[in-house]
Amino acid sequence: MSKDEGRTRRVRKLLSFNDAEWATVKRRMELAEATSFDAFARRVLLDGEVKVKTTAFDVSQLRVELSRIGNNVNQIARQVNTEDGITYEQMVATRTLLSQIQRLLERQGSREVES
């Protein structure tokens, strides 16, 4: 019979501390009135709060870029409305501006995910 056969918790993990870290753990165990490290660690890992650091992107930089692109799109729209038509070059320019907006938003979205 192997020594894991009678156990309900079969997954074991090895954990190492330096002296200062261990002193902190012992102090926290005392404050929590923990009787064993196993029980304390299990409780902290399963029920403890995990702090997640998120970094928000700078909205002002995105706002400036979107404002510039929006102004260009508005100028093209105004010309289309006053002249009842659009040239192929204007259509390509508008699509390029919209693609720039999409790339800016995707880049900002990927920064949020990495955070």
MDAnalysis code that builds the backbone (N, CA, C; Angstrom):
import MDAnalysis as mda
import numpy as np

u = mda.Universe.empty(345, n_residues=115, atom_resindex=np.repeat(np.arange(115), 3), trajectory=True)
u.add_TopologyAttr("name", ["N", "CA", "C"] * 115)
u.add_TopologyAttr("resid", np.arange(1, 116))
u.add_TopologyAttr("resname", ["MET", "SER", "LYS", "ASP", "GLU", "GLY", "ARG", "THR", "ARG", "ARG", "VAL", "ARG", "LYS", "LEU", "LEU", "SER", "PHE", "ASN", "ASP", "ALA", "GLU", "TRP", "ALA", "THR", "VAL", "LYS", "ARG", "ARG", "MET", "GLU", "LEU", "ALA", "GLU", "ALA", "THR", "SER", "PHE", "ASP", "ALA", "PHE", "ALA", "ARG", "ARG", "VAL", "LEU", "LEU", "ASP", "GLY", "GLU", "VAL", "LYS", "VAL", "LYS", "THR", "THR", "ALA", "PHE", "ASP", "VAL", "SER", "GLN", "LEU", "ARG", "VAL", "GLU", "LEU", "SER", "ARG", "ILE", "GLY", "ASN", "ASN", "VAL", "ASN", "GLN", "ILE", "ALA", "ARG", "GLN", "VAL", "ASN", "THR", "GLU", "ASP", "GLY", "ILE", "THR", "TYR", "GLU", "GLN", "MET", "VAL", "ALA", "THR", "ARG", "THR", "LEU", "LEU", "SER", "GLN", "ILE", "GLN", "ARG", "LEU", "LEU", "GLU", "ARG", "GLN", "GLY", "SER", "ARG", "GLU", "VAL", "GLU", "SER"])
u.atoms.positions = np.array([
    [0.852, -1.187, 0.000],
    [0.000, 0.000, 0.000],
    [0.887, 1.236, 0.000],
    [0.702, 2.128, -0.999],
    [1.510, 3.340, -1.036],
    [1.001, 4.308, 0.027],
    [1.844, 5.265, 0.384],
    [1.460, 6.166, 1.477],
    [0.376, 7.158, 1.077],
    [0.076, 7.328, -0.251],
    [-0.975, 8.241, -0.701],
    [-2.348, 7.587, -0.808],
    [-2.430, 6.266, -0.716],
    [-3.692, 5.572, -0.961],
    [-4.791, 5.926, 0.032],
    [-4.485, 6.147, 1.281],
    [-5.505, 6.453, 2.272],
    [-5.808, 7.937, 2.387],
    [-5.140, 8.782, 1.645],
    [-5.298, 10.230, 1.766],
    [-6.469, 10.749, 0.928],
    [-7.119, 11.779, 1.456],
    [-8.147, 12.451, 0.665],
    [-7.520, 13.580, -0.151],
    [-6.397, 14.080, 0.307],
    [-5.676, 15.138, -0.406],
    [-4.394, 14.527, -0.971],
    [-4.419, 14.166, -2.216],
    [-3.288, 13.455, -2.814],
    [-2.289, 14.366, -3.510],
    [-2.661, 15.600, -3.793],
    [-1.749, 16.532, -4.456],
    [-0.920, 17.239, -3.391],
    [0.390, 17.099, -3.501],
    [1.287, 17.733, -2.531],
    [2.178, 18.717, -3.262],
    [2.463, 19.855, -2.641],
    [3.325, 20.875, -3.206],
    [4.376, 21.263, -2.185],
    [5.590, 21.452, -2.660],
    [6.699, 21.860, -1.808],
    [6.809, 23.379, -1.869],
    [7.008, 23.994, -0.723],
    [7.072, 25.439, -0.636],
    [8.306, 25.829, 0.165],
    [9.056, 26.822, -0.305],
    [10.270, 27.259, 0.395],
    [10.169, 28.739, 0.753],
    [10.766, 29.109, 1.900],
    [10.768, 30.484, 2.375],
    [12.178, 30.885, 2.774],
    [12.487, 32.186, 2.668],
    [13.713, 32.663, 3.319],
    [13.351, 32.997, 4.766],
    [14.320, 33.372, 5.573],
    [14.072, 33.586, 7.005],
    [13.035, 34.679, 7.268],
    [13.126, 35.769, 6.540],
    [12.188, 36.877, 6.753],
    [10.765, 36.475, 6.355],
    [10.633, 35.765, 5.240],
    [9.310, 35.317, 4.809],
    [8.703, 34.352, 5.826],
    [9.525, 33.431, 6.326],
    [9.014, 32.461, 7.294],
    [8.580, 33.150, 8.589],
    [9.333, 34.168, 9.007],
    [8.955, 34.920, 10.207],
    [7.596, 35.587, 10.000],
    [7.365, 36.116, 8.812],
    [6.074, 36.737, 8.499],
    [4.958, 35.697, 8.519],
    [5.215, 34.529, 7.941],
    [4.209, 33.462, 7.926],
    [3.876, 33.031, 9.349],
    [4.904, 32.832, 10.169],
    [4.662, 32.410, 11.557],
    [3.853, 33.453, 12.316],
    [4.168, 34.733, 12.102],
    [3.426, 35.806, 12.775],
    [1.959, 35.784, 12.337],
    [1.717, 35.602, 11.055],
    [0.341, 35.554, 10.562],
    [-0.390, 34.320, 11.061],
    [0.319, 33.206, 11.177],
    [-0.300, 31.994, 11.719],
    [-0.723, 32.221, 13.160],
    [0.124, 32.889, 13.934],
    [-0.210, 33.179, 15.329],
    [-1.443, 34.076, 15.417],
    [-1.476, 35.121, 14.580],
    [-2.616, 36.039, 14.593],
    [-3.906, 35.335, 14.182],
    [-3.789, 34.356, 13.293],
    [-4.963, 33.608, 12.837],
    [-5.272, 32.425, 13.746],
    [-4.451, 32.246, 14.780],
    [-4.592, 31.125, 15.713],
    [-4.601, 29.780, 14.982],
    [-3.707, 29.671, 13.982],
    [-3.596, 28.432, 13.217],
    [-2.783, 27.422, 14.007],
    [-3.217, 26.183, 13.991],
    [-2.507, 25.139, 14.736],
    [-1.492, 24.399, 13.881],
    [-1.662, 24.430, 12.552],
    [-0.676, 23.781, 11.684],
    [-0.477, 24.603, 10.425],
    [0.717, 24.510, 9.865],
    [1.007, 25.240, 8.643],
    [0.126, 24.735, 7.500],
    [-0.054, 23.429, 7.398],
    [-0.879, 22.864, 6.320],
    [-2.275, 23.463, 6.316],
    [-2.915, 23.477, 7.457],
    [-4.279, 24.001, 7.544],
    [-4.301, 25.504, 7.239],
    [-3.313, 26.228, 7.768],
    [-3.228, 27.669, 7.528],
    [-3.020, 27.957, 6.040],
    [-2.066, 27.279, 5.422],
    [-1.767, 27.510, 4.009],
    [-2.968, 27.154, 3.137],
    [-3.610, 26.041, 3.448],
    [-4.782, 25.632, 2.680],
    [-5.882, 26.685, 2.780],
    [-6.110, 27.192, 3.998],
    [-7.160, 28.198, 4.206],
    [-6.829, 29.494, 3.464],
    [-5.561, 29.918, 3.534],
    [-5.157, 31.155, 2.853],
    [-5.258, 30.995, 1.342],
    [-4.795, 29.857, 0.820],
    [-4.821, 29.655, -0.623],
    [-6.230, 29.479, -1.169],
    [-7.094, 28.838, -0.429],
    [-8.450, 28.599, -0.925],
    [-9.408, 29.744, -0.637],
    [-9.238, 30.414, 0.503],
    [-10.196, 31.439, 0.905],
    [-9.618, 32.844, 0.945],
    [-8.302, 32.954, 0.818],
    [-7.653, 34.253, 0.975],
    [-7.904, 35.182, -0.192],
    [-7.675, 36.444, 0.050],
    [-7.844, 37.464, -0.975],
    [-6.577, 37.541, -1.809],
    [-6.748, 37.567, -3.111],
    [-5.623, 37.705, -4.023],
    [-5.707, 39.094, -4.624],
    [-4.657, 39.872, -4.467],
    [-4.637, 41.222, -5.016],
    [-4.119, 41.152, -6.448],
    [-4.900, 41.701, -7.368],
    [-4.536, 41.708, -8.775],
    [-4.280, 43.145, -9.181],
    [-3.116, 43.379, -9.728],
    [-2.763, 44.726, -10.149],
    [-3.199, 44.924, -11.591],
    [-4.013, 45.930, -11.825],
    [-4.421, 46.262, -13.183],
    [-3.922, 47.656, -13.511],
    [-3.572, 47.829, -14.736],
    [-3.086, 49.125, -15.181],
    [-4.035, 49.647, -16.242],
    [-4.665, 50.751, -15.954],
    [-5.577, 51.343, -16.924],
    [-4.768, 52.118, -17.958],
    [-5.233, 52.088, -19.186],
    [-4.527, 52.833, -20.221],
    [-4.884, 54.303, -20.121],
    [-4.034, 55.135, -20.716],
    [-4.223, 56.581, -20.679],
    [-5.280, 56.976, -21.707],
    [-6.457, 57.320, -21.231],
    [-7.573, 57.655, -22.097],
    [-7.295, 58.939, -22.871],
    [-6.550, 59.861, -22.294],
    [-6.327, 61.150, -22.962],
    [-5.580, 60.966, -24.277],
    [-4.619, 60.065, -24.309],
    [-3.870, 59.814, -25.533],
    [-4.792, 59.233, -26.613],
    [-5.639, 58.296, -26.239],
    [-6.590, 57.712, -27.173],
    [-7.593, 58.760, -27.640],
    [-8.034, 59.602, -26.725],
    [-9.000, 60.645, -27.064],
    [-8.443, 61.605, -28.116],
    [-7.164, 61.972, -28.004],
    [-6.531, 62.879, -28.964],
    [-6.502, 62.245, -30.351],
    [-6.092, 60.976, -30.417],
    [-6.024, 60.276, -31.701],
    [-7.411, 60.138, -32.329],
    [-8.386, 59.728, -31.518],
    [-9.741, 59.563, -32.037],
    [-10.339, 60.908, -32.487],
    [-10.009, 61.969, -31.782],
    [-10.499, 63.289, -32.155],
    [-9.936, 63.707, -33.516],
    [-8.651, 63.477, -33.723],
    [-8.009, 63.824, -34.993],
    [-8.654, 63.040, -36.138],
    [-8.807, 61.738, -35.927],
    [-9.395, 60.885, -36.963],
    [-10.853, 61.259, -37.189],
    [-11.584, 61.532, -36.114],
    [-12.992, 61.928, -36.233],
    [-13.163, 63.222, -37.012],
    [-12.261, 64.165, -36.804],
    [-12.322, 65.415, -37.561],
    [-12.158, 65.158, -39.057],
    [-11.239, 64.289, -39.404],
    [-11.037, 63.963, -40.817],
    [-12.277, 63.297, -41.411],
    [-12.874, 62.369, -40.666],
    [-14.086, 61.694, -41.146],
    [-15.212, 62.717, -41.307],
    [-15.344, 63.647, -40.379],
    [-16.381, 64.684, -40.478],
    [-16.187, 65.571, -41.702],
    [-14.945, 65.916, -42.009],
    [-14.673, 66.738, -43.191],
    [-15.084, 66.011, -44.464],
    [-14.780, 64.707, -44.505],
    [-15.163, 63.917, -45.678],
    [-16.683, 63.820, -45.764],
    [-17.353, 63.591, -44.632],
    [-18.820, 63.488, -44.619],
    [-19.457, 64.800, -45.047],
    [-18.911, 65.924, -44.590],
    [-19.454, 67.227, -44.960],
    [-19.331, 67.441, -46.475],
    [-18.191, 67.055, -47.027],
    [-17.980, 67.214, -48.468],
    [-18.953, 66.335, -49.261],
    [-19.163, 65.109, -48.766],
    [-20.103, 64.203, -49.445],
    [-21.504, 64.795, -49.418],
    [-21.915, 65.354, -48.293],
    [-23.264, 65.905, -48.165],
    [-23.469, 67.170, -48.999],
    [-22.434, 67.953, -49.167],
    [-22.582, 69.203, -49.930],
    [-22.416, 68.988, -51.425],
    [-21.675, 67.979, -51.823],
    [-21.420, 67.755, -53.245],
    [-22.189, 66.561, -53.795],
    [-23.011, 65.917, -52.976],
    [-23.815, 64.771, -53.410],
    [-22.988, 63.670, -54.057],
    [-21.866, 63.359, -53.486],
    [-21.069, 62.265, -54.034],
    [-19.739, 62.137, -53.313],
    [-19.058, 61.085, -53.622],
    [-17.763, 60.831, -53.010],
    [-16.849, 60.227, -54.067],
    [-15.614, 60.616, -54.042],
    [-14.654, 60.055, -54.982],
    [-14.084, 58.766, -54.413],
    [-13.483, 58.008, -55.267],
    [-12.847, 56.758, -54.834],
    [-11.759, 57.053, -53.797],
    [-10.987, 58.113, -54.014],
    [-9.911, 58.484, -53.090],
    [-10.471, 58.834, -51.707],
    [-11.606, 59.522, -51.676],
    [-12.232, 59.875, -50.404],
    [-12.722, 58.620, -49.675],
    [-13.274, 57.685, -50.448],
    [-13.734, 56.447, -49.836],
    [-12.554, 55.673, -49.244],
    [-11.447, 55.601, -49.978],
    [-10.246, 54.909, -49.481],
    [-9.714, 55.616, -48.237],
    [-9.708, 56.945, -48.255],
    [-9.220, 57.712, -47.100],
    [-10.091, 57.447, -45.874],
    [-11.402, 57.386, -46.071],
    [-12.322, 57.118, -44.958],
    [-12.100, 55.728, -44.395],
    [-11.953, 54.751, -45.272],
    [-11.691, 53.382, -44.804],
    [-10.362, 53.308, -44.049],
    [-9.369, 54.047, -44.520],
    [-8.065, 54.067, -43.834],
    [-8.209, 54.653, -42.437],
    [-8.957, 55.739, -42.315],
    [-9.170, 56.359, -41.003],
    [-9.915, 55.411, -40.060],
    [-10.923, 54.732, -40.573],
    [-11.663, 53.787, -39.738],
    [-10.783, 52.610, -39.320],
    [-9.892, 52.189, -40.198],
    [-8.943, 51.124, -39.844],
    [-7.998, 51.589, -38.742],
    [-7.593, 52.864, -38.806],
    [-6.737, 53.410, -37.746],
    [-7.454, 53.380, -36.407],
    [-8.729, 53.728, -36.415],
    [-9.516, 53.687, -35.173],
    [-9.562, 52.256, -34.633],
    [-9.825, 51.309, -35.513],
    [-9.898, 49.911, -35.081],
    [-8.563, 49.451, -34.498],
    [-7.450, 49.798, -35.131],
    [-6.131, 49.402, -34.613],
    [-5.848, 50.033, -33.256],
    [-6.206, 51.309, -33.095],
    [-6.012, 51.976, -31.801],
    [-6.789, 51.268, -30.700],
    [-8.039, 50.945, -30.989],
    [-8.870, 50.282, -29.982],
    [-8.363, 48.876, -29.686],
    [-7.928, 48.141, -30.697],
    [-7.384, 46.801, -30.474],
    [-6.105, 46.865, -29.653],
    [-5.246, 47.844, -29.949],
    [-4.001, 47.991, -29.198],
    [-4.285, 48.300, -27.732],
    [-5.242, 49.177, -27.478],
    [-5.595, 49.510, -26.104],
    [-6.223, 48.300, -25.413],
    [-7.040, 47.544, -26.146],
    [-7.660, 46.352, -25.582],
    [-6.623, 45.305, -25.216],
    [-5.597, 45.133, -26.042],
    [-4.566, 44.142, -25.715],
    [-3.737, 44.591, -24.525],
    [-3.574, 45.883, -24.336],
    [-2.855, 46.374, -23.150],
    [-3.621, 46.058, -21.888],
    [-4.955, 46.175, -21.967],
    [-5.791, 45.870, -20.814],
    [-5.687, 44.392, -20.443],
    [-5.649, 43.531, -21.454],
    [-5.585, 42.093, -21.199],
    [-4.262, 41.728, -20.584],
    [-3.156, 42.345, -21.037],
    [-1.825, 42.035, -20.507],
    [-1.695, 42.455, -19.060],
    [-2.432, 43.479, -18.653],
    [-2.301, 43.978, -17.306],
    [-2.739, 43.011, -16.289],
])
